[in-house]
Amino acid sequence: MENPRVVGHVVAVQGFRVKVEVLAEAKSPSRATLDGVQKAIAINAYLTFSIGAGQLVIGIITDLESRESYDPTGGDELTLELMKPRRIANVQLLGTIEMVDERRLFSPGITVLPTLDAAAEIGAPEVLKAVFETPPRRNKPDDYDGNGDDFDCELRIGWPTGQPDNVVNASYNDLFSRPLAIVGNTGSGKSYSVSSLVQKAMSALGETGNEPHIFILDVNGEYGKAFPAQGSPQNRTPDRIYLNGREFGIPIWFLNAEEVCAWLSAAEQTQEPVLKDWWSIAKGGAAATTSTVGRLQNALSSLDQLLNELSKLKRKSAGSHCDAITGHLLGLGISVTTFEDLFKSHRNVDSYNTEVVPNQAEIGAEAEELRDVIKSKLVETQRSDEQSVRTADSPLFIAPKTLREPSLMNRTVSKEDAFKVESHLTTLRLRLNTRLDDRRWHAFLNYEEPDTMIQSLKDWMARFGVGTVMGPRVSVLDLSMLSNEVLPYACSVIGRILLEVRERLPAHNRYKHPWVLVLEEAHNYARPVRADEERGHKLARLAYERIAKEGRKFGLSLIIASQRPSEVSQTIISQCANFISHRLQNPDDIDHFKRIIPMQARRLLDQVTILAAGEAVVFGSAFHVPARVQFDRPQPGPYSQTAAPFYEWSTEKDPFPLDEVIGAWGLK
């Protein structure tokens, strides 16, 4: 009996590609078999070739062509040459199907290639199931004590284009343990794919795993619908960050030394050293006031106030400054006898409220000497083991008033150098005050407001639910109300803090409680290096390049979503293990993408210009083979629907809500 699955035979073998001559009767793109109607000779159809011992090689049709050939059986060879069409299907080989314990399993290796004249058959349903529905199992834990493969999960993402009866599954572990890139033009279904993947991933957990897993940097404010917050979300206003619908913040004291220098545009040679010391001193003083560093800091503050007010010093204030300074230094091994003696004559005068202190020069000179002694002691103490963990990079609380204290920056400069750098410090202080008064940076400075009270890193992480067993699984950080200048700083700090939190886990626990960070519209803040690169964009790029390269070791992965893959750092894209490419039209993006993807997926990627909305080409280590897939729609979807101008314009009755926009802008 003739095999109804056979549609041709091999006429050429060229490395990992073969040419199949299609049978004359195989003219339809589909064919009826015992398993129903299946795709036969069509682009993206799958063919199998028997290589013996129950093994099959599977490949995908990438090209079809027709050639004219001489037919010697069609008449008198001496007087008439008859030509017939010779239809050729170019097939890219993908892997081998083997029988193991009565199950068909896919292997990406091909040790035996099909031979000439080997029959080409339509892929049977059980073969396609082994390829699409049974993905690879990845990342078996060292402490896994089971005998099966339930350490991983088959995560459904959609179905092969044109084959709705089949299912495409991906390795759950692989998809969320290493960077994943999702690219596509606007309107191609990119945000729908992100929402669908995350929703299905969380749904697969059932009732377990109720703690933070996914952090979405939502720069367009579209994921609030797909992942609704508990309770009523707040109305959004400019210059705010919202976490799951409630106002949130990134305390300015989260900035490390490099970030604060970039934030204040500090000059590298003259201002950065002073600024880094100031940032370290400010954070060192954030410890309890009873600590050695805290007492030294308070003594310096009182001395600075004394020196600042000497020209108008009254007897009463003279005594109060002396008592404050000596009180802070009590028991710290610093002699204050000479300093105290200068104030003795003032404490016995009844009219101390009105008389000017006569020995101002002596007090000023002694105060300067005492100031230098305290600074030396402070440096020595900060280098001790007690304060070794407190640096300019530590996320330690700084009171808002400390940021505006003009004398704090003077402590970082010796008396001899003060005159030399005074002009540089003046511009630095001016820039600091300008930043603190700039409303655009409100989200960095709201950490003492009642609704956004954040006194420590633990408070900040607790807002996500980290450290509890019942936190929200998906945290949506709405950054859409931030200005373009502020956005890269916010994204940089969030990514760096999440990575540094995980870096401090014990080595044997780093793969526990893994997190995934979704970078929506990543081209806005994770751009390639440029000659005119702004400091904020450089910080964000470096932060996410580091996560892309090292995050896997610490249980932190990325999902990079972008309309312009050529405008995302190539270092980040090159670290992606899996790719989901929706429709792309820009030739630069397509060429850039082709250069960094596996060879076997490049021919399939030729189709990215004709993909429908919701369709994508998927490939990577979470899948057995590259495939063109129709993604399942998320329920509910994000706020990313395309407008329908005809319907809206022909049915609208109410005017544009201008008052609502003006109110949201804070311009009432």
BELWO-V561714 format. One record per residue. N is the residue number from 1. RES is the residue in one letter. PHI is phi in degrees with one decimal (none if undefined). OMEGA is omega in degrees with one decimal (NA if undefined). D_LAST is the distance of its C-alpha to the last C-alpha in whole Angstrom. Layout:
BEGIN
N;RES;PHI;OMEGA;D_LAST
N;RES;PHI;OMEGA;D_LAST
END
This chain:
BEGIN
1;M;none;-179.1;83
2;E;-67.4;-179.3;80
3;N;-75.0;-177.8;77
4;P;-69.1;-179.4;74
5;R;-84.4;-177.1;72
6;V;-73.6;-179.0;74
7;V;-121.4;-180.0;72
8;G;173.1;178.4;74
9;H;-145.8;-175.2;75
10;V;-74.4;177.1;75
11;V;-119.0;177.6;76
12;A;-159.4;176.6;74
13;V;-124.9;-176.3;73
14;Q;-130.1;-179.0;71
15;G;63.9;-178.6;70
16;F;-92.2;177.7;67
17;R;-124.2;175.6;67
18;V;-130.3;174.6;70
19;K;-109.5;-178.6;70
20;V;-117.3;172.4;71
21;E;-84.0;-174.4;73
22;V;-81.3;178.0;72
23;L;-61.3;-177.4;75
24;A;-60.1;-177.4;75
25;E;-81.0;-178.6;75
26;A;-87.4;-176.1;71
27;K;-103.8;-178.3;69
28;S;-95.4;176.2;66
29;P;-68.5;178.5;63
30;S;-124.7;177.8;64
31;R;-146.8;177.1;67
32;A;-83.1;177.2;68
33;T;-125.9;178.4;70
34;L;-64.5;179.7;71
35;D;-96.9;-179.1;68
36;G;107.8;-179.5;66
37;V;-80.1;-178.3;64
38;Q;-131.2;175.7;63
39;K;-66.3;-177.7;62
40;A;-116.5;-178.8;65
41;I;-105.0;-179.8;65
42;A;-159.9;176.3;61
43;I;-58.8;-179.2;59
44;N;77.0;172.8;58
45;A;-78.4;-176.5;60
46;Y;-109.2;177.9;62
47;L;-117.8;178.4;66
48;T;-122.0;-178.7;69
49;F;-133.5;179.9;72
50;S;-76.1;176.8;75
51;I;-119.6;176.0;76
52;G;92.2;177.8;78
53;A;57.0;177.9;79
54;G;74.9;-178.8;76
55;Q;-100.1;178.0;73
56;L;-128.3;168.5;71
57;V;-102.8;-178.9;69
58;I;-113.4;178.2;66
59;G;-144.9;-178.3;64
60;I;-118.7;179.0;61
61;I;-75.0;-179.2;62
62;T;-108.7;-178.8;60
63;D;-145.8;173.9;62
64;L;-129.0;179.3;64
65;E;-148.6;178.5;67
66;S;-126.4;-179.9;70
67;R;-125.1;174.9;73
68;E;-90.7;179.2;76
69;S;-136.5;-179.0;79
70;Y;-77.1;179.9;83
71;D;-113.9;-176.4;85
72;P;-70.7;-176.9;88
73;T;-95.3;-171.9;89
74;G;-97.0;177.5;88
75;G;156.4;-179.4;91
76;D;-73.4;-175.3;94
77;E;-65.7;-175.0;93
78;L;-80.5;-174.0;95
79;T;-116.7;-173.3;94
80;L;-145.3;174.5;90
81;E;-110.4;179.2;87
82;L;-98.5;179.5;85
83;M;-110.3;176.7;81
84;K;-131.0;178.2;79
85;P;-71.2;177.0;75
86;R;-116.0;-174.6;75
87;R;-92.5;-174.2;71
88;I;-120.4;173.7;70
89;A;-110.7;175.7;67
90;N;-88.7;-173.0;66
91;V;-121.1;174.2;65
92;Q;-94.2;-178.1;63
93;L;-75.4;-174.0;65
94;L;-116.0;-177.0;62
95;G;170.3;-175.2;65
96;T;-120.0;174.4;67
97;I;-106.2;-179.1;68
98;E;-123.3;174.6;70
99;M;-94.8;178.5;72
100;V;-131.7;-178.5;71
101;D;52.8;177.6;72
102;E;61.7;175.0;72
103;R;-123.0;176.0;69
104;R;-86.4;-179.5;67
105;L;-123.4;-179.5;65
106;F;-93.6;173.5;64
107;S;-129.6;-178.4;65
108;P;-71.5;180.0;63
109;G;-83.3;176.1;66
110;I;-129.7;-179.8;69
111;T;-94.8;179.2;73
112;V;-123.9;179.8;74
113;L;-87.1;175.0;73
114;P;-60.1;179.7;74
115;T;-98.0;176.2;78
116;L;-60.3;-179.4;79
117;D;72.5;176.4;79
118;A;-63.6;-178.7;77
119;A;-70.7;174.8;76
120;A;-102.7;-175.9;72
121;E;-116.4;173.3;71
122;I;-64.5;179.0;67
123;G;-62.6;-179.6;66
124;A;-70.3;-179.3;67
125;P;-54.8;-178.9;64
126;E;-69.1;176.2;65
127;V;-71.0;179.2;65
128;L;-64.1;177.2;61
129;K;-64.2;178.6;60
130;A;-64.3;-178.1;62
131;V;-81.7;-171.3;60
132;F;-101.1;-171.7;56
133;E;-87.5;179.8;56
134;T;-114.9;-176.3;58
135;P;-72.5;176.6;56
136;P;-65.2;175.4;57
137;R;-97.0;-172.5;57
138;R;-123.2;166.7;56
139;N;61.3;176.6;55
140;K;-67.0;-178.1;58
141;P;-64.9;179.2;57
142;D;-64.1;-176.8;60
143;D;-96.3;178.6;60
144;Y;-70.1;-176.2;60
145;D;-111.3;179.2;63
146;G;-85.3;179.5;63
147;N;-102.8;-177.1;66
148;G;-101.7;-179.5;63
149;D;-131.0;-177.8;60
150;D;-80.9;174.2;58
151;F;-76.9;177.0;56
152;D;-126.3;-175.2;54
153;C;-138.4;174.9;52
154;E;-85.9;-176.8;52
155;L;-99.8;179.7;49
156;R;-72.0;176.0;48
157;I;-117.9;-179.5;46
158;G;165.3;179.5;47
159;W;-141.1;178.5;51
160;P;-62.0;-179.6;52
161;T;-56.0;179.9;51
162;G;83.9;-179.8;54
163;Q;-131.8;-174.8;55
164;P;-65.8;179.1;53
165;D;-78.5;178.5;56
166;N;-98.9;-178.1;56
167;V;-130.0;173.0;53
168;V;-108.1;176.9;52
169;N;-110.7;176.6;52
170;A;-125.5;174.3;51
171;S;-69.9;179.5;52
172;Y;-56.6;-177.3;49
173;N;-59.4;-173.8;50
174;D;-70.3;-177.2;50
175;L;-65.9;-174.1;47
176;F;-113.3;179.1;45
177;S;-106.7;178.4;47
178;R;-132.6;-174.7;47
179;P;-55.0;178.9;44
180;L;-123.7;178.0;43
181;A;-106.7;175.1;42
182;I;-122.5;-174.2;40
183;V;-125.0;178.1;39
184;G;159.9;177.7;39
185;N;-62.0;176.3;37
186;T;-60.2;-178.9;33
187;G;86.4;-177.7;34
188;S;-87.2;177.7;37
189;G;107.3;-176.0;37
190;K;-62.3;-178.7;36
191;S;-68.5;174.4;33
192;Y;-66.1;178.6;35
193;S;-65.8;177.4;38
194;V;-59.5;-179.0;37
195;S;-62.7;-178.8;35
196;S;-62.5;-179.7;39
197;L;-60.5;-176.2;41
198;V;-68.2;178.5;39
199;Q;-61.0;-179.6;39
200;K;-66.8;179.6;42
201;A;-63.8;179.6;43
202;M;-73.2;179.1;41
203;S;-64.8;-178.8;43
204;A;-65.9;-179.0;47
205;L;-77.1;-177.1;46
206;G;66.9;-177.6;47
207;E;-89.9;-178.3;46
208;T;-93.2;174.8;47
209;G;67.9;-179.1;45
210;N;-86.4;175.3;42
211;E;-150.7;-176.2;40
212;P;-60.3;177.8;38
213;H;-128.0;-172.3;39
214;I;-119.6;176.2;37
215;F;-118.9;-176.7;34
216;I;-106.3;173.3;31
217;L;-87.3;-172.1;29
218;D;-95.3;-174.5;27
219;V;-84.6;179.3;25
220;N;-114.7;178.8;24
221;G;63.9;-174.7;23
222;E;-110.6;-174.0;25
223;Y;-94.5;178.3;28
224;G;-61.9;179.0;26
225;K;-75.5;-178.4;28
226;A;-70.3;-179.8;31
227;F;-131.2;-174.0;31
228;P;-62.8;-179.6;29
229;A;-82.2;174.2;28
230;Q;-74.5;-177.9;29
231;G;81.7;-177.6;27
232;S;-87.7;178.2;23
233;P;-69.3;179.2;21
234;Q;-77.1;171.1;18
235;N;-69.8;-176.3;15
236;R;-78.5;176.5;15
237;T;-129.8;-175.4;12
238;P;-59.9;171.3;13
239;D;68.0;177.5;16
240;R;-114.2;170.5;17
241;I;-112.0;179.8;21
242;Y;-122.6;176.8;22
243;L;-109.7;-178.1;25
244;N;51.4;174.4;26
245;G;88.9;-178.7;23
246;R;-113.7;-177.6;22
247;E;-60.4;-174.3;21
248;F;-135.7;179.0;23
249;G;-161.1;174.5;24
250;I;-123.7;-175.3;27
251;P;-53.6;-177.8;28
252;I;-60.4;-179.4;29
253;W;-77.3;168.8;32
254;F;-72.3;-177.1;33
255;L;-63.4;174.7;33
256;N;-88.2;-174.1;37
257;A;-60.5;-179.7;38
258;E;-65.0;-177.6;38
259;E;-68.9;-179.6;35
260;V;-69.1;175.8;34
261;C;-67.0;177.2;36
262;A;-67.5;-178.4;34
263;W;-60.5;-178.4;30
264;L;-99.8;178.2;31
265;S;50.7;-176.7;33
266;A;-70.6;176.2;36
267;A;-68.6;-171.6;39
268;E;-61.3;-172.5;42
269;Q;-83.1;-171.0;45
270;T;-107.3;-173.2;43
271;Q;-101.9;-176.7;40
272;E;-60.4;179.8;41
273;P;-59.8;179.6;43
274;V;-66.0;-176.9;42
275;L;-64.8;179.4;39
276;K;-65.5;176.9;40
277;D;-64.4;178.9;42
278;W;-60.9;-179.7;39
279;W;-64.5;178.6;38
280;S;-67.3;179.3;41
281;I;-64.9;-179.9;41
282;A;-60.6;-179.9;38
283;K;-78.4;176.0;39
284;G;-64.3;177.9;42
285;G;-75.1;178.7;41
286;A;-76.4;176.4;39
287;A;-71.2;-179.9;42
288;A;-57.5;-175.8;43
289;T;-67.1;178.6;43
290;T;-84.3;179.9;47
291;S;-72.6;179.8;48
292;T;-58.4;-179.6;50
293;V;-62.8;179.8;47
294;G;-61.7;179.9;45
295;R;-67.7;176.9;47
296;L;-64.5;178.3;48
297;Q;-63.8;-179.8;44
298;N;-66.1;177.2;43
299;A;-64.3;177.2;46
300;L;-62.8;179.2;45
301;S;-60.7;179.4;42
302;S;-65.6;177.0;44
303;L;-63.3;179.1;46
304;D;-61.7;178.0;43
305;Q;-64.5;178.9;42
306;L;-61.4;-178.6;45
307;L;-64.6;-179.2;46
308;N;-70.9;-174.0;42
309;E;-106.1;-175.7;43
310;L;-57.0;-176.7;47
311;S;-67.7;-179.5;46
312;K;-128.1;-173.4;45
313;L;-72.0;174.2;47
314;K;-100.8;-178.1;48
315;R;-61.1;-177.3;51
316;K;-65.2;-178.7;49
317;S;-68.4;177.1;46
318;A;-60.7;179.9;49
319;G;-65.2;-178.5;51
320;S;-67.2;177.9;48
321;H;-64.0;-179.7;47
322;C;-60.1;-178.7;51
323;D;-62.4;-179.5;51
324;A;-64.9;-177.2;48
325;I;-65.4;-178.6;49
326;T;-66.2;177.6;52
327;G;-65.6;178.8;51
328;H;-66.6;-174.6;49
329;L;-92.7;-177.4;52
330;L;-60.7;176.3;55
331;G;81.1;-178.5;57
332;L;-100.8;176.1;56
333;G;78.4;178.3;59
334;I;-112.1;-178.6;57
335;S;-74.0;179.3;60
336;V;-123.8;-176.2;58
337;T;-59.8;-179.4;61
338;T;-60.4;180.0;61
339;F;-63.6;-179.7;57
340;E;-65.8;-178.0;57
341;D;-60.2;-179.3;60
342;L;-68.6;-177.1;58
343;F;-106.8;-174.3;56
344;K;-61.5;-175.5;59
345;S;-66.8;-176.9;60
346;H;-83.4;-173.2;56
347;R;-77.8;-178.8;56
348;N;-100.4;-178.8;59
349;V;-92.2;-177.0;58
350;D;-70.6;-175.7;56
351;S;-92.6;-175.7;54
352;Y;-69.6;-179.5;52
353;N;-77.3;-172.6;49
354;T;-116.1;-175.3;50
355;E;-83.1;177.6;52
356;V;-76.1;-179.8;51
357;V;-64.9;-175.1;53
358;P;-77.2;-174.7;56
359;N;-100.5;-178.9;57
360;Q;-63.1;-176.7;53
361;A;-62.7;179.5;55
362;E;-64.3;179.3;57
363;I;-63.3;-179.5;54
364;G;-62.7;-179.0;52
365;A;-65.0;-179.6;55
366;E;-67.8;178.8;56
367;A;-63.9;178.2;52
368;E;-64.3;179.0;52
369;E;-64.7;178.9;55
370;L;-63.9;179.1;54
371;R;-62.0;179.2;50
372;D;-64.6;178.2;52
373;V;-63.1;-179.5;54
374;I;-64.7;179.5;51
375;K;-61.5;178.0;50
376;S;-63.0;178.1;53
377;K;-63.5;-179.4;53
378;L;-65.0;178.5;50
379;V;-61.2;179.6;51
380;E;-61.7;-178.1;54
381;T;-69.8;-179.0;52
382;Q;-67.9;178.0;50
383;R;-84.8;-179.2;52
384;S;-72.4;-179.4;54
385;D;-61.0;-177.0;54
386;E;-59.4;-175.0;52
387;Q;-112.2;-174.1;49
388;S;-64.6;-178.8;50
389;V;-84.9;-177.1;47
390;R;-98.0;-179.2;45
391;T;-130.0;177.6;43
392;A;-65.0;179.8;41
393;D;-91.3;-177.2;40
394;S;-74.6;177.2;40
395;P;-79.4;-177.1;37
396;L;-108.9;-174.7;37
397;F;-59.8;172.3;34
398;I;-126.3;179.5;33
399;A;-64.6;-179.3;31
400;P;-55.2;-178.9;28
401;K;-66.3;178.5;30
402;T;-65.3;179.9;33
403;L;-63.1;-177.1;31
404;R;-97.5;-178.3;30
405;E;-74.0;-172.5;33
406;P;-66.0;-175.5;35
407;S;-80.9;-174.8;38
408;L;-62.8;-177.6;38
409;M;-69.6;-180.0;39
410;N;-67.4;-176.5;42
411;R;-66.2;-176.1;44
412;T;-84.6;-175.3;44
413;V;-119.9;178.3;46
414;S;-70.1;-179.2;49
415;K;-59.8;-177.6;50
416;E;-68.7;-176.2;52
417;D;-92.0;-173.8;50
418;A;-59.0;-177.6;47
419;F;-65.8;-176.9;47
420;K;-64.5;-173.4;48
421;V;-106.1;-175.7;44
422;E;-57.3;-178.7;42
423;S;-64.8;178.3;41
424;H;-69.2;-180.0;40
425;L;-68.4;179.8;38
426;T;-62.4;178.6;36
427;T;-67.7;179.1;34
428;L;-67.1;177.8;34
429;R;-64.4;179.1;33
430;L;-62.9;179.3;30
431;R;-65.4;178.0;29
432;L;-63.0;-179.9;29
433;N;-63.8;177.6;26
434;T;-63.4;178.5;24
435;R;-63.5;-177.6;24
436;L;-66.0;179.9;23
437;D;-91.4;-178.0;20
438;D;-80.0;-175.9;19
439;R;-63.5;-179.3;16
440;R;-63.1;-178.5;18
441;W;-97.4;-177.5;21
442;H;-56.6;-176.2;19
443;A;-64.9;177.9;21
444;F;-93.8;-171.9;24
445;L;-123.4;-175.8;23
446;N;-99.0;-169.7;22
447;Y;-78.0;173.9;25
448;E;-113.1;175.6;25
449;E;-77.1;-174.1;22
450;P;-55.8;-175.6;24
451;D;-79.6;-176.8;22
452;T;-130.3;-176.8;24
453;M;-63.2;178.5;27
454;I;-134.5;-177.1;29
455;Q;-104.5;-177.4;32
456;S;-159.4;175.2;35
457;L;-60.5;178.9;35
458;K;-62.2;176.9;37
459;D;-59.5;-177.5;34
460;W;-63.9;-179.6;32
461;M;-66.7;-179.6;35
462;A;-65.3;177.9;35
463;R;-64.4;174.5;31
464;F;-79.8;-173.5;33
465;G;98.0;178.5;36
466;V;-66.4;-178.5;38
467;G;95.6;176.1;41
468;T;-118.0;179.3;41
469;V;-102.2;-177.2;43
470;M;-132.6;177.0;40
471;G;-80.1;176.5;37
472;P;-66.2;-179.4;35
473;R;-66.8;-178.4;37
474;V;-118.4;178.3;34
475;S;-108.1;179.4;31
476;V;-99.8;177.0;29
477;L;-96.1;-178.6;26
478;D;-82.1;-179.0;23
479;L;-106.5;-171.7;23
480;S;-69.7;-177.7;21
481;M;-94.0;178.8;17
482;L;-86.2;177.3;19
483;S;-74.4;-178.5;20
484;N;-63.0;179.4;23
485;E;-74.7;-175.7;24
486;V;-81.6;-173.3;24
487;L;-52.9;-178.5;25
488;P;-61.9;176.8;29
489;Y;-65.3;179.8;29
490;A;-62.3;-179.5;27
491;C;-64.4;-179.8;30
492;S;-62.1;-176.4;33
493;V;-66.2;180.0;32
494;I;-60.0;-179.7;32
495;G;-62.3;-178.2;35
496;R;-63.9;-178.7;37
497;I;-63.0;-179.6;36
498;L;-62.2;178.1;38
499;L;-67.3;-177.5;41
500;E;-68.3;174.0;42
501;V;-61.4;-178.3;41
502;R;-73.0;179.3;44
503;E;-63.1;-177.6;46
504;R;-90.0;171.3;47
505;L;-73.2;172.6;48
506;P;-58.2;-174.4;52
507;A;-54.8;-176.9;54
508;H;-77.6;-178.7;55
509;N;-113.3;-173.8;52
510;R;-66.5;-179.5;50
511;Y;-87.2;176.2;50
512;K;-83.3;177.3;49
513;H;49.5;-177.3;46
514;P;-65.9;179.1;45
515;W;-123.0;173.8;41
516;V;-128.3;179.9;40
517;L;-110.7;-178.8;37
518;V;-94.5;179.6;35
519;L;-100.8;178.4;34
520;E;-75.9;-177.4;31
521;E;51.5;-173.6;31
522;A;-62.7;-179.4;33
523;H;-66.4;178.6;34
524;N;-79.0;-174.3;30
525;Y;-146.4;177.5;31
526;A;-126.7;-173.7;35
527;R;-79.2;173.2;36
528;P;-65.4;179.4;40
529;V;-64.3;-179.8;41
530;R;-134.5;179.1;40
531;A;-64.8;-178.5;41
532;D;-103.0;-175.7;38
533;E;-63.8;176.3;36
534;E;-74.0;-173.5;33
535;R;-63.8;179.8;34
536;G;-63.5;178.9;31
537;H;-68.0;176.9;33
538;K;-64.0;179.5;36
539;L;-61.4;-179.5;36
540;A;-65.3;179.7;34
541;R;-60.7;-178.8;37
542;L;-64.1;179.9;40
543;A;-62.6;-175.9;38
544;Y;-82.6;170.9;39
545;E;-65.1;178.7;42
546;R;-66.9;178.1;43
547;I;-63.5;-179.7;42
548;A;-61.3;-177.0;44
549;K;-83.2;-170.5;47
550;E;-120.1;-174.1;47
551;G;-59.2;-179.5;45
552;R;-55.8;-177.9;48
553;K;-67.0;-175.2;50
554;F;-111.7;177.1;47
555;G;80.4;177.9;46
556;L;-124.5;-179.2;43
557;S;-118.4;-177.1;43
558;L;-125.5;162.5;40
559;I;-118.9;-176.2;39
560;I;-101.6;178.8;38
561;A;-113.3;-175.8;36
562;S;-157.4;172.5;35
563;Q;-80.5;-174.1;35
564;R;-128.1;179.6;37
565;P;-60.4;178.8;40
566;S;-73.9;178.4;41
567;E;-104.7;171.3;38
568;V;-109.5;-178.6;38
569;S;-46.6;-179.7;41
570;Q;-63.0;176.8;44
571;T;-61.6;179.9;45
572;I;-69.3;-178.0;43
573;I;-62.4;-176.7;44
574;S;-67.3;179.3;48
575;Q;-87.8;-178.5;47
576;C;-71.9;178.0;46
577;A;-91.2;-177.9;49
578;N;-136.2;-176.8;48
579;F;-135.8;172.0;46
580;I;-127.7;-175.7;44
581;S;-109.5;170.8;44
582;H;-82.7;-175.7;42
583;R;-61.3;174.3;42
584;L;-125.8;-179.4;42
585;Q;-115.8;-175.6;42
586;N;-71.4;-178.1;42
587;P;-61.7;177.8;46
588;D;-65.0;178.6;44
589;D;-64.8;-178.4;43
590;I;-64.7;-180.0;46
591;D;-63.8;178.8;48
592;H;-61.0;-178.0;47
593;F;-66.9;-177.7;47
594;K;-63.7;-177.0;50
595;R;-70.3;-173.6;51
596;I;-114.4;-177.6;50
597;I;-107.7;179.6;51
598;P;-60.0;-176.8;55
599;M;-58.5;-174.0;57
600;Q;-68.7;-179.4;58
601;A;-96.0;-171.9;54
602;R;-70.0;179.1;54
603;R;-67.4;178.5;56
604;L;-67.2;-179.3;54
605;L;-71.6;174.6;51
606;D;-61.2;-175.8;52
607;Q;-89.0;-174.2;50
608;V;-65.2;-179.6;47
609;T;-78.1;-176.3;46
610;I;-117.8;179.9;47
611;L;-72.0;175.7;45
612;A;-79.7;177.0;44
613;A;-60.1;-179.0;40
614;G;90.8;176.8;41
615;E;-90.3;178.5;44
616;A;-156.1;169.0;45
617;V;-96.3;-177.2;48
618;V;-114.5;177.2;48
619;F;-163.0;-179.1;51
620;G;137.1;-173.9;52
621;S;-74.8;176.7;53
622;A;-83.2;-179.0;52
623;F;-123.2;175.4;53
624;H;-72.7;-175.6;57
625;V;-136.8;171.5;57
626;P;-62.3;-178.2;54
627;A;-152.6;171.8;53
628;R;-93.5;-167.1;51
629;V;-126.2;168.5;49
630;Q;-94.1;-175.0;46
631;F;-75.1;171.0;44
632;D;-66.2;177.8;43
633;R;-77.5;177.1;40
634;P;-74.3;177.1;38
635;Q;-132.8;-6.2;37
636;P;-79.4;179.1;34
637;G;-88.7;177.9;33
638;P;-77.2;175.7;30
639;Y;-81.6;-178.4;27
640;S;-137.0;178.9;28
641;Q;-68.5;177.5;30
642;T;-80.1;-177.8;30
643;A;-66.0;175.2;28
644;A;-113.0;-172.2;31
645;P;-56.0;-177.2;30
646;F;-61.7;-178.2;32
647;Y;-64.2;-176.7;32
648;E;-65.0;-177.5;28
649;W;-69.6;-176.9;28
650;S;-83.7;-177.0;31
651;T;-117.2;-174.2;30
652;E;-67.2;179.6;26
653;K;-122.7;-178.6;25
654;D;-89.9;179.2;21
655;P;-73.9;176.3;19
656;F;-58.2;-175.3;17
657;P;-75.6;-175.0;14
658;L;-63.8;-178.8;11
659;D;-60.8;179.2;8
660;E;-65.3;179.1;10
661;V;-66.1;179.9;10
662;I;-60.9;178.6;6
663;G;-64.7;178.9;5
664;A;-65.4;179.8;9
665;W;-81.6;-178.3;8
666;G;75.3;-175.5;6
667;L;-111.5;-179.8;4
668;K;-61.8;NA;0
END
